[in-house]
Amino acid sequence: MPSTPGGSDASPGESLPGLLVTDFDGTITRHDFFNLVVAEFAPAHLERYWDDYEAGRLTHFEALAGIFASIRGSEEQMRQLIRRAEPDPQLAEWVERLRQAGWQVVVASAGCAWYIEQILAQAGVTVPVHANPGTFHPQHGLRMTLPTDSPVFSPTLGIDKAALVRRGLSQGRQVAFAGDGYPDVNAARLVPAQRRFARHDLARALQQERLPFRRFERWSEVAQALCQVSLLPPRG
Ligand SMILES: [Mg+2]
């Protein structure tokens, strides 16, 4: 199934809600799907793909797509892998609480919509997903394609998370960002410190840049913090 292509995230004439742009792997879930794949299948040529990426010979998308395409496993093995990702157990509850507090949640990922949408569906959550489309077959692995029709398309990552944040800001919305990796740095830089949430590699990168942020361990902590930010216009 293709990912949500983007477009307008609110009906015309409606007042626009706040926007939480959130990474998926390692941010909403405890375990990065890529790491689960590596642990389970040790895909062929894994190191070569990653060396080529680090040396600039392959883009992030090309390396990840190459590794996912090397998976040789059954549908059942993939289903088990999806069950091991461990999304925040309170995800559905906090997406709803955010909605009630005036925040829309949008997932932005350099990973694959194929597993993201299944994990979200199992958690009972429906939110827009910007990610690379993909299909799985035991004979060709997880085949990921570039979302060239996305309004926030990036040729190197698939999805340009910073463009998604910029789009929200240009609509006059309050924008928050949460992430855990180096591909999240550009997007995180664009939001104010009190709405910049980071862990792991993203936290390290922001510390090096001396950019303040709010540290989180579980995604529901991000949601909880945002629910305390009033989005109502100041009175008189
Ligand atoms: Mg991540």
py3Dmol code that shows the C-alpha trace and the ligand (Angstrom):
import py3Dmol

protein = """\
ATOM      1  CA  MET A   1       0.000   0.000   0.000  1.00  0.00           C
ATOM      2  CA  PRO A   2       1.474   3.405  -0.881  1.00  0.00           C
ATOM      3  CA  SER A   3       2.095   5.890   1.897  1.00  0.00           C
ATOM      4  CA  THR A   4      -0.128   8.914   2.362  1.00  0.00           C
ATOM      5  CA  PRO A   5       1.029  11.218  -0.439  1.00  0.00           C
ATOM      6  CA  GLY A   6       0.843  14.337   1.702  1.00  0.00           C
ATOM      7  CA  GLY A   7      -1.215  17.161   0.273  1.00  0.00           C
ATOM      8  CA  SER A   8      -3.289  19.193   2.705  1.00  0.00           C
ATOM      9  CA  ASP A   9      -3.508  17.811   6.221  1.00  0.00           C
ATOM     10  CA  ALA A  10      -6.571  19.892   7.184  1.00  0.00           C
ATOM     11  CA  SER A  11      -9.807  20.878   5.493  1.00  0.00           C
ATOM     12  CA  PRO A  12      -9.908  24.367   3.998  1.00  0.00           C
ATOM     13  CA  GLY A  13     -11.413  26.931   6.357  1.00  0.00           C
ATOM     14  CA  GLU A  14     -10.624  24.888   9.470  1.00  0.00           C
ATOM     15  CA  SER A  15      -8.225  26.440  11.936  1.00  0.00           C
ATOM     16  CA  LEU A  16      -5.032  24.492  11.579  1.00  0.00           C
ATOM     17  CA  PRO A  17      -3.994  22.366  14.533  1.00  0.00           C
ATOM     18  CA  GLY A  18      -0.489  22.218  15.933  1.00  0.00           C
ATOM     19  CA  LEU A  19       1.690  19.743  14.065  1.00  0.00           C
ATOM     20  CA  LEU A  20       3.873  17.074  15.651  1.00  0.00           C
ATOM     21  CA  VAL A  21       6.206  15.684  13.002  1.00  0.00           C
ATOM     22  CA  THR A  22       7.595  12.473  14.431  1.00  0.00           C
ATOM     23  CA  ASP A  23      10.191   9.986  13.277  1.00  0.00           C
ATOM     24  CA  PHE A  24       9.072   6.354  13.532  1.00  0.00           C
ATOM     25  CA  ASP A  25      11.910   3.843  14.117  1.00  0.00           C
ATOM     26  CA  GLY A  26      13.467   4.203  17.562  1.00  0.00           C
ATOM     27  CA  THR A  27      11.139   7.147  18.298  1.00  0.00           C
ATOM     28  CA  ILE A  28       7.618   5.679  18.249  1.00  0.00           C
ATOM     29  CA  THR A  29       9.017   2.157  18.499  1.00  0.00           C
ATOM     30  CA  ARG A  30      11.636   0.928  20.935  1.00  0.00           C
ATOM     31  CA  HIS A  31      13.406  -1.090  18.236  1.00  0.00           C
ATOM     32  CA  ASP A  32      14.521   0.162  14.836  1.00  0.00           C
ATOM     33  CA  PHE A  33      13.068  -2.195  12.196  1.00  0.00           C
ATOM     34  CA  PHE A  34      16.407  -2.124  10.371  1.00  0.00           C
ATOM     35  CA  ASN A  35      18.163  -3.487  13.489  1.00  0.00           C
ATOM     36  CA  LEU A  36      15.537  -6.236  13.823  1.00  0.00           C
ATOM     37  CA  VAL A  37      16.190  -7.198  10.186  1.00  0.00           C
ATOM     38  CA  VAL A  38      19.941  -7.300  10.751  1.00  0.00           C
ATOM     39  CA  ALA A  39      19.600  -9.414  13.915  1.00  0.00           C
ATOM     40  CA  GLU A  40      17.172 -11.850  12.273  1.00  0.00           C
ATOM     41  CA  PHE A  41      18.531 -12.262   8.748  1.00  0.00           C
ATOM     42  CA  ALA A  42      22.073 -10.816   8.653  1.00  0.00           C
ATOM     43  CA  PRO A  43      21.290  -9.740   5.065  1.00  0.00           C
ATOM     44  CA  ALA A  44      23.903 -10.482   2.437  1.00  0.00           C
ATOM     45  CA  HIS A  45      26.413  -7.692   1.702  1.00  0.00           C
ATOM     46  CA  LEU A  46      25.165  -5.712   4.715  1.00  0.00           C
ATOM     47  CA  GLU A  47      28.570  -4.231   5.497  1.00  0.00           C
ATOM     48  CA  ARG A  48      29.279  -3.383   1.901  1.00  0.00           C
ATOM     49  CA  TYR A  49      26.025  -1.404   1.651  1.00  0.00           C
ATOM     50  CA  TRP A  50      26.773   0.463   4.839  1.00  0.00           C
ATOM     51  CA  ASP A  51      30.431   1.124   3.947  1.00  0.00           C
ATOM     52  CA  ASP A  52      29.318   2.476   0.572  1.00  0.00           C
ATOM     53  CA  TYR A  53      26.789   4.738   2.295  1.00  0.00           C
ATOM     54  CA  GLU A  54      29.357   6.073   4.759  1.00  0.00           C
ATOM     55  CA  ALA A  55      31.835   6.653   1.929  1.00  0.00           C
ATOM     56  CA  GLY A  56      29.196   8.581  -0.037  1.00  0.00           C
ATOM     57  CA  ARG A  57      28.971   6.019  -2.850  1.00  0.00           C
ATOM     58  CA  LEU A  58      25.373   5.149  -1.993  1.00  0.00           C
ATOM     59  CA  THR A  59      22.572   7.345  -0.648  1.00  0.00           C
ATOM     60  CA  HIS A  60      20.848   6.449   2.634  1.00  0.00           C
ATOM     61  CA  PHE A  61      17.862   5.280   0.572  1.00  0.00           C
ATOM     62  CA  GLU A  62      20.007   3.102  -1.729  1.00  0.00           C
ATOM     63  CA  ALA A  63      21.811   1.427   1.174  1.00  0.00           C
ATOM     64  CA  LEU A  64      18.608   0.740   3.139  1.00  0.00           C
ATOM     65  CA  ALA A  65      16.734  -0.449   0.033  1.00  0.00           C
ATOM     66  CA  GLY A  66      19.653  -2.748  -0.861  1.00  0.00           C
ATOM     67  CA  ILE A  67      19.701  -4.301   2.615  1.00  0.00           C
ATOM     68  CA  PHE A  68      15.901  -4.718   2.759  1.00  0.00           C
ATOM     69  CA  ALA A  69      15.939  -6.336  -0.701  1.00  0.00           C
ATOM     70  CA  SER A  70      18.522  -8.864   0.566  1.00  0.00           C
ATOM     71  CA  ILE A  71      16.072 -10.260   3.143  1.00  0.00           C
ATOM     72  CA  ARG A  72      15.243 -13.889   2.444  1.00  0.00           C
ATOM     73  CA  GLY A  73      12.526 -14.899   4.858  1.00  0.00           C
ATOM     74  CA  SER A  74       8.930 -16.054   4.984  1.00  0.00           C
ATOM     75  CA  GLU A  75       5.824 -13.900   5.419  1.00  0.00           C
ATOM     76  CA  GLU A  76       5.488 -15.402   8.901  1.00  0.00           C
ATOM     77  CA  GLN A  77       9.056 -14.396   9.851  1.00  0.00           C
ATOM     78  CA  MET A  78       8.295 -10.845   8.746  1.00  0.00           C
ATOM     79  CA  ARG A  79       5.074 -10.789  10.770  1.00  0.00           C
ATOM     80  CA  GLN A  80       7.047 -11.895  13.825  1.00  0.00           C
ATOM     81  CA  LEU A  81       9.597  -9.166  13.208  1.00  0.00           C
ATOM     82  CA  ILE A  82       6.833  -6.562  13.041  1.00  0.00           C
ATOM     83  CA  ARG A  83       5.495  -7.772  16.382  1.00  0.00           C
ATOM     84  CA  ARG A  84       8.941  -7.252  17.936  1.00  0.00           C
ATOM     85  CA  ALA A  85       9.181  -3.531  17.102  1.00  0.00           C
ATOM     86  CA  GLU A  86       7.449  -2.518  20.374  1.00  0.00           C
ATOM     87  CA  PRO A  87       5.649   0.737  19.660  1.00  0.00           C
ATOM     88  CA  ASP A  88       4.944   2.822  22.765  1.00  0.00           C
ATOM     89  CA  PRO A  89       2.196   0.828  24.518  1.00  0.00           C
ATOM     90  CA  GLN A  90       0.247   4.054  25.115  1.00  0.00           C
ATOM     91  CA  LEU A  91       0.529   5.236  21.507  1.00  0.00           C
ATOM     92  CA  ALA A  92      -3.171   5.180  20.586  1.00  0.00           C
ATOM     93  CA  GLU A  93      -4.212   6.830  23.825  1.00  0.00           C
ATOM     94  CA  TRP A  94      -1.716   9.688  23.443  1.00  0.00           C
ATOM     95  CA  VAL A  95      -2.423  10.277  19.739  1.00  0.00           C
ATOM     96  CA  GLU A  96      -6.049  10.808  20.761  1.00  0.00           C
ATOM     97  CA  ARG A  97      -5.144  13.027  23.722  1.00  0.00           C
ATOM     98  CA  LEU A  98      -2.936  15.124  21.434  1.00  0.00           C
ATOM     99  CA  ARG A  99      -5.807  15.470  18.979  1.00  0.00           C
ATOM    100  CA  GLN A 100      -8.047  16.706  21.763  1.00  0.00           C
ATOM    101  CA  ALA A 101      -5.361  19.198  22.824  1.00  0.00           C
ATOM    102  CA  GLY A 102      -5.126  20.559  19.253  1.00  0.00           C
ATOM    103  CA  TRP A 103      -2.120  18.646  17.932  1.00  0.00           C
ATOM    104  CA  GLN A 104      -2.040  16.591  14.746  1.00  0.00           C
ATOM    105  CA  VAL A 105       0.492  13.751  14.596  1.00  0.00           C
ATOM    106  CA  VAL A 106       2.269  13.059  11.281  1.00  0.00           C
ATOM    107  CA  VAL A 107       4.874  10.306  10.874  1.00  0.00           C
ATOM    108  CA  ALA A 108       7.935  11.105   8.769  1.00  0.00           C
ATOM    109  CA  SER A 109      10.380   8.270   8.101  1.00  0.00           C
ATOM    110  CA  ALA A 110      13.310   7.363   5.897  1.00  0.00           C
ATOM    111  CA  GLY A 111      12.193   3.743   6.431  1.00  0.00           C
ATOM    112  CA  CYS A 112       9.451   1.798   4.696  1.00  0.00           C
ATOM    113  CA  ALA A 113       5.685   2.365   4.861  1.00  0.00           C
ATOM    114  CA  TRP A 114       5.203  -1.404   4.456  1.00  0.00           C
ATOM    115  CA  TYR A 115       6.100  -2.139   8.083  1.00  0.00           C
ATOM    116  CA  ILE A 116       5.235   1.289   9.550  1.00  0.00           C
ATOM    117  CA  GLU A 117       1.585   1.028   8.484  1.00  0.00           C
ATOM    118  CA  GLN A 118       1.279  -2.515   9.837  1.00  0.00           C
ATOM    119  CA  ILE A 119       2.777  -1.570  13.204  1.00  0.00           C
ATOM    120  CA  LEU A 120       0.505   1.484  13.482  1.00  0.00           C
ATOM    121  CA  ALA A 121      -2.557  -0.566  12.488  1.00  0.00           C
ATOM    122  CA  GLN A 122      -1.745  -3.178  15.142  1.00  0.00           C
ATOM    123  CA  ALA A 123      -1.494  -0.360  17.679  1.00  0.00           C
ATOM    124  CA  GLY A 124      -4.929   0.890  16.566  1.00  0.00           C
ATOM    125  CA  VAL A 125      -3.550   4.191  15.275  1.00  0.00           C
ATOM    126  CA  THR A 126      -4.459   6.051  12.076  1.00  0.00           C
ATOM    127  CA  VAL A 127      -2.181   8.988  11.276  1.00  0.00           C
ATOM    128  CA  PRO A 128      -0.697  10.321   8.013  1.00  0.00           C
ATOM    129  CA  VAL A 129       2.544   8.492   7.136  1.00  0.00           C
ATOM    130  CA  HIS A 130       5.265   9.989   4.946  1.00  0.00           C
ATOM    131  CA  ALA A 131       7.678   7.151   4.148  1.00  0.00           C
ATOM    132  CA  ASN A 132       9.047   5.052   1.304  1.00  0.00           C
ATOM    133  CA  PRO A 133       6.458   2.695  -0.215  1.00  0.00           C
ATOM    134  CA  GLY A 134       7.347  -0.991  -0.327  1.00  0.00           C
ATOM    135  CA  THR A 135       6.174  -4.536  -0.912  1.00  0.00           C
ATOM    136  CA  PHE A 136       7.387  -7.798   0.571  1.00  0.00           C
ATOM    137  CA  HIS A 137       7.750 -11.139  -1.167  1.00  0.00           C
ATOM    138  CA  PRO A 138       9.811 -14.072   0.155  1.00  0.00           C
ATOM    139  CA  GLN A 139      11.670 -14.212  -3.168  1.00  0.00           C
ATOM    140  CA  HIS A 140      12.552 -10.546  -3.575  1.00  0.00           C
ATOM    141  CA  GLY A 141      12.619  -9.416   0.046  1.00  0.00           C
ATOM    142  CA  LEU A 142      11.296  -6.023   1.097  1.00  0.00           C
ATOM    143  CA  ARG A 143      11.364  -3.961  -2.081  1.00  0.00           C
ATOM    144  CA  MET A 144      11.356  -0.262  -1.249  1.00  0.00           C
ATOM    145  CA  THR A 145      10.728   2.474  -3.823  1.00  0.00           C
ATOM    146  CA  LEU A 146      11.250   6.246  -3.759  1.00  0.00           C
ATOM    147  CA  PRO A 147       8.103   8.323  -3.121  1.00  0.00           C
ATOM    148  CA  THR A 148       8.751  10.568  -6.129  1.00  0.00           C
ATOM    149  CA  ASP A 149       5.173  11.927  -6.066  1.00  0.00           C
ATOM    150  CA  SER A 150       5.465  13.122  -2.444  1.00  0.00           C
ATOM    151  CA  PRO A 151       5.391  16.918  -1.896  1.00  0.00           C
ATOM    152  CA  VAL A 152       8.277  16.374   0.546  1.00  0.00           C
ATOM    153  CA  PHE A 153      10.324  14.038  -1.647  1.00  0.00           C
ATOM    154  CA  SER A 154      14.062  13.714  -1.001  1.00  0.00           C
ATOM    155  CA  PRO A 155      16.154  11.811  -3.573  1.00  0.00           C
ATOM    156  CA  THR A 156      18.646  10.685  -0.900  1.00  0.00           C
ATOM    157  CA  LEU A 157      16.328   9.746   2.013  1.00  0.00           C
ATOM    158  CA  GLY A 158      12.955   9.371   0.329  1.00  0.00           C
ATOM    159  CA  ILE A 159      11.213  11.807   2.661  1.00  0.00           C
ATOM    160  CA  ASP A 160      12.525  15.276   3.488  1.00  0.00           C
ATOM    161  CA  LYS A 161      11.474  15.673   7.137  1.00  0.00           C
ATOM    162  CA  ALA A 162      12.729  19.261   7.274  1.00  0.00           C
ATOM    163  CA  ALA A 163      10.478  20.139   4.305  1.00  0.00           C
ATOM    164  CA  LEU A 164       7.512  18.730   6.200  1.00  0.00           C
ATOM    165  CA  VAL A 165       8.370  20.904   9.230  1.00  0.00           C
ATOM    166  CA  ARG A 166       8.887  23.967   6.986  1.00  0.00           C
ATOM    167  CA  ARG A 167       5.531  23.395   5.337  1.00  0.00           C
ATOM    168  CA  GLY A 168       3.789  23.402   8.738  1.00  0.00           C
ATOM    169  CA  LEU A 169       5.626  26.545   9.836  1.00  0.00           C
ATOM    170  CA  SER A 170       4.744  28.331   6.582  1.00  0.00           C
ATOM    171  CA  GLN A 171       1.076  27.550   7.297  1.00  0.00           C
ATOM    172  CA  GLY A 172       1.446  29.483  10.574  1.00  0.00           C
ATOM    173  CA  ARG A 173       1.152  26.350  12.692  1.00  0.00           C
ATOM    174  CA  GLN A 174       3.003  25.529  15.891  1.00  0.00           C
ATOM    175  CA  VAL A 175       5.315  22.690  14.925  1.00  0.00           C
ATOM    176  CA  ALA A 176       7.032  20.149  17.159  1.00  0.00           C
ATOM    177  CA  PHE A 177       9.546  17.491  16.114  1.00  0.00           C
ATOM    178  CA  ALA A 178      10.652  14.234  17.740  1.00  0.00           C
ATOM    179  CA  GLY A 179      13.426  11.945  16.535  1.00  0.00           C
ATOM    180  CA  ASP A 180      16.378   9.756  17.434  1.00  0.00           C
ATOM    181  CA  GLY A 181      18.758   9.693  14.478  1.00  0.00           C
ATOM    182  CA  TYR A 182      21.187  11.731  12.345  1.00  0.00           C
ATOM    183  CA  PRO A 183      18.665  11.968   9.446  1.00  0.00           C
ATOM    184  CA  ASP A 184      16.471  13.914  11.920  1.00  0.00           C
ATOM    185  CA  VAL A 185      18.927  16.765  12.549  1.00  0.00           C
ATOM    186  CA  ASN A 186      17.787  19.177   9.810  1.00  0.00           C
ATOM    187  CA  ALA A 187      14.143  18.916  10.851  1.00  0.00           C
ATOM    188  CA  ALA A 188      14.937  19.269  14.576  1.00  0.00           C
ATOM    189  CA  ARG A 189      16.931  22.477  13.991  1.00  0.00           C
ATOM    190  CA  LEU A 190      13.830  24.241  12.610  1.00  0.00           C
ATOM    191  CA  VAL A 191      11.551  24.028  15.643  1.00  0.00           C
ATOM    192  CA  PRO A 192      11.821  25.994  18.925  1.00  0.00           C
ATOM    193  CA  ALA A 193      13.712  24.320  21.786  1.00  0.00           C
ATOM    194  CA  GLN A 194      10.603  23.647  23.873  1.00  0.00           C
ATOM    195  CA  ARG A 195       9.122  21.675  20.981  1.00  0.00           C
ATOM    196  CA  ARG A 196      12.361  19.911  19.963  1.00  0.00           C
ATOM    197  CA  PHE A 197      12.429  16.324  21.327  1.00  0.00           C
ATOM    198  CA  ALA A 198      15.434  14.062  20.954  1.00  0.00           C
ATOM    199  CA  ARG A 199      17.072  10.858  22.094  1.00  0.00           C
ATOM    200  CA  HIS A 200      20.077   8.732  21.019  1.00  0.00           C
ATOM    201  CA  ASP A 201      22.029   9.977  17.976  1.00  0.00           C
ATOM    202  CA  LEU A 202      19.830  13.027  17.458  1.00  0.00           C
ATOM    203  CA  ALA A 203      20.418  14.083  21.081  1.00  0.00           C
ATOM    204  CA  ARG A 204      24.188  13.662  20.583  1.00  0.00           C
ATOM    205  CA  ALA A 205      24.153  15.695  17.361  1.00  0.00           C
ATOM    206  CA  LEU A 206      22.145  18.524  18.944  1.00  0.00           C
ATOM    207  CA  GLN A 207      24.464  18.574  21.965  1.00  0.00           C
ATOM    208  CA  GLN A 208      27.439  18.970  19.632  1.00  0.00           C
ATOM    209  CA  GLU A 209      25.696  21.927  18.006  1.00  0.00           C
ATOM    210  CA  ARG A 210      24.813  23.310  21.458  1.00  0.00           C
ATOM    211  CA  LEU A 211      21.153  23.382  20.466  1.00  0.00           C
ATOM    212  CA  PRO A 212      18.835  22.896  23.448  1.00  0.00           C
ATOM    213  CA  PHE A 213      16.205  20.149  23.289  1.00  0.00           C
ATOM    214  CA  ARG A 214      13.947  18.056  25.479  1.00  0.00           C
ATOM    215  CA  ARG A 215      15.155  14.532  26.065  1.00  0.00           C
ATOM    216  CA  PHE A 216      12.683  11.644  25.987  1.00  0.00           C
ATOM    217  CA  GLU A 217      12.865   7.880  26.393  1.00  0.00           C
ATOM    218  CA  ARG A 218       9.322   6.949  25.351  1.00  0.00           C
ATOM    219  CA  TRP A 219       7.201   8.634  22.707  1.00  0.00           C
ATOM    220  CA  SER A 220       4.331   9.162  25.173  1.00  0.00           C
ATOM    221  CA  GLU A 221       6.598  11.564  27.112  1.00  0.00           C
ATOM    222  CA  VAL A 222       6.687  13.788  24.002  1.00  0.00           C
ATOM    223  CA  ALA A 223       2.907  13.659  23.751  1.00  0.00           C
ATOM    224  CA  GLN A 224       2.496  14.383  27.447  1.00  0.00           C
ATOM    225  CA  ALA A 225       4.773  17.436  27.230  1.00  0.00           C
ATOM    226  CA  LEU A 226       2.899  18.805  24.193  1.00  0.00           C
ATOM    227  CA  CYS A 227      -0.481  18.303  25.837  1.00  0.00           C
ATOM    228  CA  GLN A 228       0.695  20.798  28.468  1.00  0.00           C
ATOM    229  CA  VAL A 229       1.341  23.476  25.776  1.00  0.00           C
ATOM    230  CA  SER A 230      -1.780  25.568  25.310  1.00  0.00           C
ATOM    231  CA  LEU A 231      -2.707  26.095  21.673  1.00  0.00           C
ATOM    232  CA  LEU A 232      -5.596  28.384  22.510  1.00  0.00           C
ATOM    233  CA  PRO A 233      -5.122  32.046  21.432  1.00  0.00           C
ATOM    234  CA  PRO A 234      -4.198  34.332  24.363  1.00  0.00           C
ATOM    235  CA  ARG A 235      -7.201  36.165  25.844  1.00  0.00           C
ATOM    236  CA  GLY A 236      -7.762  39.941  25.568  1.00  0.00           C
TER     237      GLY A 236
END
"""
ligand_1 = """\
1
MG
Mg 14.657 6.847 13.970
"""
view = py3Dmol.view(width=600, height=400)
view.addModel(protein, "pdb")
view.setStyle({"model": 0}, {"cartoon": {"style": "trace"}})
view.addModel(ligand_1, "xyz")
view.setStyle({"model": 1}, {"stick": {}})
view.zoomTo()
view.show()
